C-alpha cells in the first residue's frame, strides 16, 4: 500500500509540473492583423477585421492551445473607398452575410495541435460564426513572438448563402465564391 501511495504522489507531482509549464501569451490586438479576401465571378474584394482578444498557450516552446475572439463589427473593405466602401461594409454587416447586430463576435478555439515541421503546427479548431460552430484545419507557423497562418473558410457552413452558386441558380456574373480566405499575423 505504501508503494501505491508513493507512485500516486509521484504522478500528481509530475502532472502538476507539466501543467505549470503551460504559458499563456496574450496576443497584442493592436499590432496583430486579420486580412480577408472574398472572390466573385467578376473579381474580388479584400479587407480587414480586428481581433477583440486572443491568446496562445505554450508548453515549453511548443504550441499547445489558442483561443481568439474577432470583432465582426470592425469588418472593413480596404479595396474600395467612399460610397462603394460604405455599401459593401454595410452589406457584410447585414444578415445576408455576418449579421453583426445579432452576432458581433466570432470565435476560434484550438482543439487539436500536431507538429508538422520545426515551429509549424497543424491545428484543428472550432470556428464559430453567426452562432454556428464548425471545425476548420490549418497550418500555423510560430517564430519568436509572432505566428502566422492562412486558411479558407466555407461561408455556407455558417448560413451565409448570399450569391452562392451552391444554393441559387442563374446567378451568372453575380455569383460569389463559397470560400473566403483569411491571412492572419499575430504578435504576442
PyMOL commands that set and color helices and strands:
alter all, ss='L'
color gray80, all
select helices_A, chain A and resi 2-20+82-93+155-158+172-174
alter helices_A, ss='H'
color red, helices_A
select strands_A, chain A and resi 22-26+33-40+43-59+62-77+105-117+120-129+132-143+146-154+176-187
alter strands_A, ss='S'
color yellow, strands_A
deselect
rebuild
show_as cartoon
